[in-house]
Amino acid sequence: MKKIILIVVAMLLLGGGGFAAFTFFGGKAAQASVDPKQEAKDKSKAESSESKKQDDAKVAFVKIDPLTLPIVNKKGVVQIVNISITLEVEDAEKAKEIEKFTPRLKDAYIQDMYGALGSALALTETGVVEVNTVKKRLNAVTQKVLGNDSVRDVLLQAVQQRKA
């Protein structure tokens, strides 16, 4: 019982000491001098950050119907993959324009991904879908179908796998 009390007291002291050190040393580092070039860079970053915030306020999203694709190897269909995709676009007007092309996009996605999911590039050794590879492929297909500046990003909302 005494050992437990000593351990609890020791933990409280260590925790309190750690908190005191964090509070004492946790402030911002002092700056020796201000470099005019650095100050201009910081101002430029702040302006571009403000511009980015304004652009982000206009952002709209286009949801694509989920894709259901097989993973095929020498044995046949071994897994089924469901992918939920949303496109990030500049604004609502652009979103309405792109919604017209969602059937064409979905067709292009299926054509591109159909055999690609069974390849070594799209799967890990354990058979898990390599999400970054899939996302890069979907971005490339989107740019090919809609043009380079039409979509900001292809967002994967869900990737689910199950055995066939």
PyMOL CGO cylinders between C-alpha atoms (Angstrom):
from pymol import cmd
from pymol.cgo import CYLINDER

trace = [
    CYLINDER, 0.00, 0.00, 0.00, 2.87, 2.37, 0.86, 0.3, 1, 1, 1, 1, 1, 1,
    CYLINDER, 2.87, 2.37, 0.86, 4.48, 1.64, -2.52, 0.3, 1, 1, 1, 1, 1, 1,
    CYLINDER, 4.48, 1.64, -2.52, 1.32, 2.64, -4.35, 0.3, 1, 1, 1, 1, 1, 1,
    CYLINDER, 1.32, 2.64, -4.35, 1.08, 5.90, -2.40, 0.3, 1, 1, 1, 1, 1, 1,
    CYLINDER, 1.08, 5.90, -2.40, 4.75, 6.66, -3.12, 0.3, 1, 1, 1, 1, 1, 1,
    CYLINDER, 4.75, 6.66, -3.12, 4.26, 5.94, -6.81, 0.3, 1, 1, 1, 1, 1, 1,
    CYLINDER, 4.26, 5.94, -6.81, 1.19, 8.21, -6.97, 0.3, 1, 1, 1, 1, 1, 1,
    CYLINDER, 1.19, 8.21, -6.97, 3.04, 11.03, -5.14, 0.3, 1, 1, 1, 1, 1, 1,
    CYLINDER, 3.04, 11.03, -5.14, 6.05, 10.63, -7.46, 0.3, 1, 1, 1, 1, 1, 1,
    CYLINDER, 6.05, 10.63, -7.46, 3.79, 10.77, -10.54, 0.3, 1, 1, 1, 1, 1, 1,
    CYLINDER, 3.79, 10.77, -10.54, 2.08, 13.92, -9.25, 0.3, 1, 1, 1, 1, 1, 1,
    CYLINDER, 2.08, 13.92, -9.25, 5.44, 15.60, -8.61, 0.3, 1, 1, 1, 1, 1, 1,
    CYLINDER, 5.44, 15.60, -8.61, 6.76, 14.65, -12.04, 0.3, 1, 1, 1, 1, 1, 1,
    CYLINDER, 6.76, 14.65, -12.04, 3.55, 15.81, -13.71, 0.3, 1, 1, 1, 1, 1, 1,
    CYLINDER, 3.55, 15.81, -13.71, 3.57, 19.09, -11.79, 0.3, 1, 1, 1, 1, 1, 1,
    CYLINDER, 3.57, 19.09, -11.79, 7.23, 19.67, -12.61, 0.3, 1, 1, 1, 1, 1, 1,
    CYLINDER, 7.23, 19.67, -12.61, 6.60, 18.95, -16.27, 0.3, 1, 1, 1, 1, 1, 1,
    CYLINDER, 6.60, 18.95, -16.27, 3.65, 21.35, -16.31, 0.3, 1, 1, 1, 1, 1, 1,
    CYLINDER, 3.65, 21.35, -16.31, 5.72, 24.07, -14.63, 0.3, 1, 1, 1, 1, 1, 1,
    CYLINDER, 5.72, 24.07, -14.63, 8.54, 23.61, -17.15, 0.3, 1, 1, 1, 1, 1, 1,
    CYLINDER, 8.54, 23.61, -17.15, 6.08, 23.71, -20.05, 0.3, 1, 1, 1, 1, 1, 1,
    CYLINDER, 6.08, 23.71, -20.05, 4.46, 26.87, -18.70, 0.3, 1, 1, 1, 1, 1, 1,
    CYLINDER, 4.46, 26.87, -18.70, 7.80, 28.56, -18.06, 0.3, 1, 1, 1, 1, 1, 1,
    CYLINDER, 7.80, 28.56, -18.06, 9.47, 27.63, -21.36, 0.3, 1, 1, 1, 1, 1, 1,
    CYLINDER, 9.47, 27.63, -21.36, 6.33, 27.40, -23.52, 0.3, 1, 1, 1, 1, 1, 1,
    CYLINDER, 6.33, 27.40, -23.52, 6.37, 31.03, -24.71, 0.3, 1, 1, 1, 1, 1, 1,
    CYLINDER, 6.37, 31.03, -24.71, 7.52, 32.23, -28.12, 0.3, 1, 1, 1, 1, 1, 1,
    CYLINDER, 7.52, 32.23, -28.12, 11.21, 32.42, -28.91, 0.3, 1, 1, 1, 1, 1, 1,
    CYLINDER, 11.21, 32.42, -28.91, 12.75, 35.87, -28.83, 0.3, 1, 1, 1, 1, 1, 1,
    CYLINDER, 12.75, 35.87, -28.83, 13.78, 37.44, -32.13, 0.3, 1, 1, 1, 1, 1, 1,
    CYLINDER, 13.78, 37.44, -32.13, 17.12, 39.23, -32.24, 0.3, 1, 1, 1, 1, 1, 1,
    CYLINDER, 17.12, 39.23, -32.24, 16.29, 41.54, -35.15, 0.3, 1, 1, 1, 1, 1, 1,
    CYLINDER, 16.29, 41.54, -35.15, 13.85, 41.96, -37.99, 0.3, 1, 1, 1, 1, 1, 1,
    CYLINDER, 13.85, 41.96, -37.99, 15.07, 41.32, -41.52, 0.3, 1, 1, 1, 1, 1, 1,
    CYLINDER, 15.07, 41.32, -41.52, 13.30, 43.60, -44.05, 0.3, 1, 1, 1, 1, 1, 1,
    CYLINDER, 13.30, 43.60, -44.05, 13.35, 40.85, -46.69, 0.3, 1, 1, 1, 1, 1, 1,
    CYLINDER, 13.35, 40.85, -46.69, 11.83, 38.37, -44.24, 0.3, 1, 1, 1, 1, 1, 1,
    CYLINDER, 11.83, 38.37, -44.24, 9.22, 40.94, -43.22, 0.3, 1, 1, 1, 1, 1, 1,
    CYLINDER, 9.22, 40.94, -43.22, 8.24, 41.38, -46.90, 0.3, 1, 1, 1, 1, 1, 1,
    CYLINDER, 8.24, 41.38, -46.90, 8.00, 37.58, -47.32, 0.3, 1, 1, 1, 1, 1, 1,
    CYLINDER, 8.00, 37.58, -47.32, 5.80, 37.34, -44.23, 0.3, 1, 1, 1, 1, 1, 1,
    CYLINDER, 5.80, 37.34, -44.23, 3.54, 40.11, -45.54, 0.3, 1, 1, 1, 1, 1, 1,
    CYLINDER, 3.54, 40.11, -45.54, 3.30, 38.36, -48.92, 0.3, 1, 1, 1, 1, 1, 1,
    CYLINDER, 3.30, 38.36, -48.92, 2.42, 35.08, -47.19, 0.3, 1, 1, 1, 1, 1, 1,
    CYLINDER, 2.42, 35.08, -47.19, -0.27, 36.83, -45.17, 0.3, 1, 1, 1, 1, 1, 1,
    CYLINDER, -0.27, 36.83, -45.17, -1.77, 38.37, -48.31, 0.3, 1, 1, 1, 1, 1, 1,
    CYLINDER, -1.77, 38.37, -48.31, -1.73, 35.06, -50.18, 0.3, 1, 1, 1, 1, 1, 1,
    CYLINDER, -1.73, 35.06, -50.18, -3.24, 33.38, -47.12, 0.3, 1, 1, 1, 1, 1, 1,
    CYLINDER, -3.24, 33.38, -47.12, -6.06, 35.94, -47.14, 0.3, 1, 1, 1, 1, 1, 1,
    CYLINDER, -6.06, 35.94, -47.14, -6.59, 35.36, -50.87, 0.3, 1, 1, 1, 1, 1, 1,
    CYLINDER, -6.59, 35.36, -50.87, -6.69, 31.61, -50.27, 0.3, 1, 1, 1, 1, 1, 1,
    CYLINDER, -6.69, 31.61, -50.27, -9.28, 32.06, -47.52, 0.3, 1, 1, 1, 1, 1, 1,
    CYLINDER, -9.28, 32.06, -47.52, -11.47, 34.05, -49.91, 0.3, 1, 1, 1, 1, 1, 1,
    CYLINDER, -11.47, 34.05, -49.91, -11.10, 31.37, -52.59, 0.3, 1, 1, 1, 1, 1, 1,
    CYLINDER, -11.10, 31.37, -52.59, -11.88, 28.63, -50.07, 0.3, 1, 1, 1, 1, 1, 1,
    CYLINDER, -11.88, 28.63, -50.07, -15.06, 30.45, -49.04, 0.3, 1, 1, 1, 1, 1, 1,
    CYLINDER, -15.06, 30.45, -49.04, -16.40, 30.00, -52.60, 0.3, 1, 1, 1, 1, 1, 1,
    CYLINDER, -16.40, 30.00, -52.60, -15.49, 26.31, -52.88, 0.3, 1, 1, 1, 1, 1, 1,
    CYLINDER, -15.49, 26.31, -52.88, -18.20, 23.89, -53.94, 0.3, 1, 1, 1, 1, 1, 1,
    CYLINDER, -18.20, 23.89, -53.94, -18.30, 20.11, -54.10, 0.3, 1, 1, 1, 1, 1, 1,
    CYLINDER, -18.30, 20.11, -54.10, -19.73, 17.71, -56.67, 0.3, 1, 1, 1, 1, 1, 1,
    CYLINDER, -19.73, 17.71, -56.67, -20.59, 14.26, -55.35, 0.3, 1, 1, 1, 1, 1, 1,
    CYLINDER, -20.59, 14.26, -55.35, -20.13, 11.36, -57.78, 0.3, 1, 1, 1, 1, 1, 1,
    CYLINDER, -20.13, 11.36, -57.78, -22.17, 8.17, -57.41, 0.3, 1, 1, 1, 1, 1, 1,
    CYLINDER, -22.17, 8.17, -57.41, -20.08, 5.48, -55.67, 0.3, 1, 1, 1, 1, 1, 1,
    CYLINDER, -20.08, 5.48, -55.67, -17.99, 3.24, -57.90, 0.3, 1, 1, 1, 1, 1, 1,
    CYLINDER, -17.99, 3.24, -57.90, -18.10, -0.52, -57.42, 0.3, 1, 1, 1, 1, 1, 1,
    CYLINDER, -18.10, -0.52, -57.42, -15.10, -2.21, -59.00, 0.3, 1, 1, 1, 1, 1, 1,
    CYLINDER, -15.10, -2.21, -59.00, -13.70, -5.74, -58.95, 0.3, 1, 1, 1, 1, 1, 1,
    CYLINDER, -13.70, -5.74, -58.95, -10.11, -6.63, -58.17, 0.3, 1, 1, 1, 1, 1, 1,
    CYLINDER, -10.11, -6.63, -58.17, -9.17, -9.28, -60.69, 0.3, 1, 1, 1, 1, 1, 1,
    CYLINDER, -9.17, -9.28, -60.69, -6.11, -11.51, -60.68, 0.3, 1, 1, 1, 1, 1, 1,
    CYLINDER, -6.11, -11.51, -60.68, -5.21, -14.90, -62.18, 0.3, 1, 1, 1, 1, 1, 1,
    CYLINDER, -5.21, -14.90, -62.18, -7.81, -16.61, -59.98, 0.3, 1, 1, 1, 1, 1, 1,
    CYLINDER, -7.81, -16.61, -59.98, -10.59, -14.27, -61.14, 0.3, 1, 1, 1, 1, 1, 1,
    CYLINDER, -10.59, -14.27, -61.14, -12.45, -11.71, -59.03, 0.3, 1, 1, 1, 1, 1, 1,
    CYLINDER, -12.45, -11.71, -59.03, -10.91, -11.79, -55.54, 0.3, 1, 1, 1, 1, 1, 1,
    CYLINDER, -10.91, -11.79, -55.54, -12.27, -8.58, -54.02, 0.3, 1, 1, 1, 1, 1, 1,
    CYLINDER, -12.27, -8.58, -54.02, -14.89, -5.91, -54.59, 0.3, 1, 1, 1, 1, 1, 1,
    CYLINDER, -14.89, -5.91, -54.59, -13.93, -2.28, -53.94, 0.3, 1, 1, 1, 1, 1, 1,
    CYLINDER, -13.93, -2.28, -53.94, -16.42, 0.55, -53.36, 0.3, 1, 1, 1, 1, 1, 1,
    CYLINDER, -16.42, 0.55, -53.36, -15.07, 4.08, -53.79, 0.3, 1, 1, 1, 1, 1, 1,
    CYLINDER, -15.07, 4.08, -53.79, -17.01, 7.25, -52.90, 0.3, 1, 1, 1, 1, 1, 1,
    CYLINDER, -17.01, 7.25, -52.90, -15.70, 10.29, -54.75, 0.3, 1, 1, 1, 1, 1, 1,
    CYLINDER, -15.70, 10.29, -54.75, -16.34, 14.02, -54.37, 0.3, 1, 1, 1, 1, 1, 1,
    CYLINDER, -16.34, 14.02, -54.37, -14.86, 16.68, -56.64, 0.3, 1, 1, 1, 1, 1, 1,
    CYLINDER, -14.86, 16.68, -56.64, -13.68, 19.98, -55.18, 0.3, 1, 1, 1, 1, 1, 1,
    CYLINDER, -13.68, 19.98, -55.18, -14.33, 22.89, -57.56, 0.3, 1, 1, 1, 1, 1, 1,
    CYLINDER, -14.33, 22.89, -57.56, -13.87, 26.67, -57.46, 0.3, 1, 1, 1, 1, 1, 1,
    CYLINDER, -13.87, 26.67, -57.46, -17.48, 27.74, -56.95, 0.3, 1, 1, 1, 1, 1, 1,
    CYLINDER, -17.48, 27.74, -56.95, -21.13, 26.74, -57.25, 0.3, 1, 1, 1, 1, 1, 1,
    CYLINDER, -21.13, 26.74, -57.25, -21.34, 27.86, -60.88, 0.3, 1, 1, 1, 1, 1, 1,
    CYLINDER, -21.34, 27.86, -60.88, -18.45, 25.56, -61.83, 0.3, 1, 1, 1, 1, 1, 1,
    CYLINDER, -18.45, 25.56, -61.83, -20.07, 22.75, -59.81, 0.3, 1, 1, 1, 1, 1, 1,
    CYLINDER, -20.07, 22.75, -59.81, -23.30, 23.00, -61.83, 0.3, 1, 1, 1, 1, 1, 1,
    CYLINDER, -23.30, 23.00, -61.83, -21.29, 22.92, -65.04, 0.3, 1, 1, 1, 1, 1, 1,
    CYLINDER, -21.29, 22.92, -65.04, -19.34, 19.81, -63.94, 0.3, 1, 1, 1, 1, 1, 1,
    CYLINDER, -19.34, 19.81, -63.94, -22.46, 17.96, -62.72, 0.3, 1, 1, 1, 1, 1, 1,
    CYLINDER, -22.46, 17.96, -62.72, -23.49, 17.66, -66.38, 0.3, 1, 1, 1, 1, 1, 1,
    CYLINDER, -23.49, 17.66, -66.38, -20.38, 15.57, -67.03, 0.3, 1, 1, 1, 1, 1, 1,
    CYLINDER, -20.38, 15.57, -67.03, -20.62, 13.18, -64.08, 0.3, 1, 1, 1, 1, 1, 1,
    CYLINDER, -20.62, 13.18, -64.08, -21.82, 10.23, -66.23, 0.3, 1, 1, 1, 1, 1, 1,
    CYLINDER, -21.82, 10.23, -66.23, -18.84, 10.74, -68.55, 0.3, 1, 1, 1, 1, 1, 1,
    CYLINDER, -18.84, 10.74, -68.55, -16.49, 11.01, -65.56, 0.3, 1, 1, 1, 1, 1, 1,
    CYLINDER, -16.49, 11.01, -65.56, -17.86, 7.88, -63.92, 0.3, 1, 1, 1, 1, 1, 1,
    CYLINDER, -17.86, 7.88, -63.92, -17.42, 5.96, -67.17, 0.3, 1, 1, 1, 1, 1, 1,
    CYLINDER, -17.42, 5.96, -67.17, -13.82, 7.17, -67.48, 0.3, 1, 1, 1, 1, 1, 1,
    CYLINDER, -13.82, 7.17, -67.48, -13.11, 6.24, -63.84, 0.3, 1, 1, 1, 1, 1, 1,
    CYLINDER, -13.11, 6.24, -63.84, -14.45, 2.73, -64.34, 0.3, 1, 1, 1, 1, 1, 1,
    CYLINDER, -14.45, 2.73, -64.34, -12.49, 2.23, -67.57, 0.3, 1, 1, 1, 1, 1, 1,
    CYLINDER, -12.49, 2.23, -67.57, -9.27, 3.41, -65.96, 0.3, 1, 1, 1, 1, 1, 1,
    CYLINDER, -9.27, 3.41, -65.96, -9.64, 1.63, -62.64, 0.3, 1, 1, 1, 1, 1, 1,
    CYLINDER, -9.64, 1.63, -62.64, -11.13, -1.68, -63.83, 0.3, 1, 1, 1, 1, 1, 1,
    CYLINDER, -11.13, -1.68, -63.83, -7.88, -3.52, -64.44, 0.3, 1, 1, 1, 1, 1, 1,
    CYLINDER, -7.88, -3.52, -64.44, -5.64, -1.14, -62.53, 0.3, 1, 1, 1, 1, 1, 1,
    CYLINDER, -5.64, -1.14, -62.53, -6.88, -2.20, -59.09, 0.3, 1, 1, 1, 1, 1, 1,
    CYLINDER, -6.88, -2.20, -59.09, -5.48, -5.71, -59.59, 0.3, 1, 1, 1, 1, 1, 1,
    CYLINDER, -5.48, -5.71, -59.59, -2.01, -4.41, -60.46, 0.3, 1, 1, 1, 1, 1, 1,
    CYLINDER, -2.01, -4.41, -60.46, 0.93, -4.31, -58.08, 0.3, 1, 1, 1, 1, 1, 1,
    CYLINDER, 0.93, -4.31, -58.08, 0.87, -0.49, -58.21, 0.3, 1, 1, 1, 1, 1, 1,
    CYLINDER, 0.87, -0.49, -58.21, -2.64, -0.20, -56.78, 0.3, 1, 1, 1, 1, 1, 1,
    CYLINDER, -2.64, -0.20, -56.78, -2.40, -2.90, -54.10, 0.3, 1, 1, 1, 1, 1, 1,
    CYLINDER, -2.40, -2.90, -54.10, -0.06, -3.52, -51.21, 0.3, 1, 1, 1, 1, 1, 1,
    CYLINDER, -0.06, -3.52, -51.21, 1.39, -6.98, -50.66, 0.3, 1, 1, 1, 1, 1, 1,
    CYLINDER, 1.39, -6.98, -50.66, -1.47, -7.77, -48.28, 0.3, 1, 1, 1, 1, 1, 1,
    CYLINDER, -1.47, -7.77, -48.28, -4.12, -6.85, -50.86, 0.3, 1, 1, 1, 1, 1, 1,
    CYLINDER, -4.12, -6.85, -50.86, -5.06, -3.45, -49.45, 0.3, 1, 1, 1, 1, 1, 1,
    CYLINDER, -5.06, -3.45, -49.45, -5.87, -0.71, -51.97, 0.3, 1, 1, 1, 1, 1, 1,
    CYLINDER, -5.87, -0.71, -51.97, -3.09, 1.90, -52.21, 0.3, 1, 1, 1, 1, 1, 1,
    CYLINDER, -3.09, 1.90, -52.21, -5.27, 4.99, -51.72, 0.3, 1, 1, 1, 1, 1, 1,
    CYLINDER, -5.27, 4.99, -51.72, -2.68, 7.57, -52.86, 0.3, 1, 1, 1, 1, 1, 1,
    CYLINDER, -2.68, 7.57, -52.86, -2.17, 5.71, -56.14, 0.3, 1, 1, 1, 1, 1, 1,
    CYLINDER, -2.17, 5.71, -56.14, -5.92, 5.53, -56.73, 0.3, 1, 1, 1, 1, 1, 1,
    CYLINDER, -5.92, 5.53, -56.73, -6.30, 9.24, -55.96, 0.3, 1, 1, 1, 1, 1, 1,
    CYLINDER, -6.30, 9.24, -55.96, -3.51, 10.18, -58.41, 0.3, 1, 1, 1, 1, 1, 1,
    CYLINDER, -3.51, 10.18, -58.41, -5.10, 8.08, -61.15, 0.3, 1, 1, 1, 1, 1, 1,
    CYLINDER, -5.10, 8.08, -61.15, -8.54, 9.60, -60.53, 0.3, 1, 1, 1, 1, 1, 1,
    CYLINDER, -8.54, 9.60, -60.53, -7.06, 13.13, -60.63, 0.3, 1, 1, 1, 1, 1, 1,
    CYLINDER, -7.06, 13.13, -60.63, -5.36, 12.34, -63.95, 0.3, 1, 1, 1, 1, 1, 1,
    CYLINDER, -5.36, 12.34, -63.95, -8.58, 10.92, -65.45, 0.3, 1, 1, 1, 1, 1, 1,
    CYLINDER, -8.58, 10.92, -65.45, -10.55, 13.95, -64.24, 0.3, 1, 1, 1, 1, 1, 1,
    CYLINDER, -10.55, 13.95, -64.24, -8.08, 16.34, -65.88, 0.3, 1, 1, 1, 1, 1, 1,
    CYLINDER, -8.08, 16.34, -65.88, -8.19, 14.31, -69.08, 0.3, 1, 1, 1, 1, 1, 1,
    CYLINDER, -8.19, 14.31, -69.08, -12.01, 14.39, -69.25, 0.3, 1, 1, 1, 1, 1, 1,
    CYLINDER, -12.01, 14.39, -69.25, -12.71, 17.93, -67.97, 0.3, 1, 1, 1, 1, 1, 1,
    CYLINDER, -12.71, 17.93, -67.97, -9.48, 19.84, -68.61, 0.3, 1, 1, 1, 1, 1, 1,
    CYLINDER, -9.48, 19.84, -68.61, -6.62, 20.85, -66.34, 0.3, 1, 1, 1, 1, 1, 1,
    CYLINDER, -6.62, 20.85, -66.34, -8.18, 23.79, -64.49, 0.3, 1, 1, 1, 1, 1, 1,
    CYLINDER, -8.18, 23.79, -64.49, -11.73, 22.52, -64.02, 0.3, 1, 1, 1, 1, 1, 1,
    CYLINDER, -11.73, 22.52, -64.02, -11.35, 20.64, -60.72, 0.3, 1, 1, 1, 1, 1, 1,
    CYLINDER, -11.35, 20.64, -60.72, -9.19, 21.61, -57.72, 0.3, 1, 1, 1, 1, 1, 1,
    CYLINDER, -9.19, 21.61, -57.72, -8.97, 18.09, -56.30, 0.3, 1, 1, 1, 1, 1, 1,
    CYLINDER, -8.97, 18.09, -56.30, -10.55, 14.64, -56.31, 0.3, 1, 1, 1, 1, 1, 1,
    CYLINDER, -10.55, 14.64, -56.31, -11.50, 13.72, -52.77, 0.3, 1, 1, 1, 1, 1, 1,
    CYLINDER, -11.50, 13.72, -52.77, -11.92, 10.11, -51.70, 0.3, 1, 1, 1, 1, 1, 1,
    CYLINDER, -11.92, 10.11, -51.70, -14.73, 10.02, -49.16, 0.3, 1, 1, 1, 1, 1, 1,
    CYLINDER, -14.73, 10.02, -49.16, -14.65, 6.26, -48.59, 0.3, 1, 1, 1, 1, 1, 1,
    CYLINDER, -14.65, 6.26, -48.59, -12.74, 3.25, -49.89, 0.3, 1, 1, 1, 1, 1, 1,
    CYLINDER, -12.74, 3.25, -49.89, -14.18, -0.09, -48.82, 0.3, 1, 1, 1, 1, 1, 1,
    CYLINDER, -14.18, -0.09, -48.82, -12.94, -3.55, -49.70, 0.3, 1, 1, 1, 1, 1, 1,
    CYLINDER, -12.94, -3.55, -49.70, -14.57, -6.95, -49.28, 0.3, 1, 1, 1, 1, 1, 1,
    CYLINDER, -14.57, -6.95, -49.28, -13.80, -10.43, -50.49, 0.3, 1, 1, 1, 1, 1, 1,
    CYLINDER, -13.80, -10.43, -50.49, -15.77, -11.58, -53.51, 0.3, 1, 1, 1, 1, 1, 1,
]
cmd.load_cgo(trace, "trace")
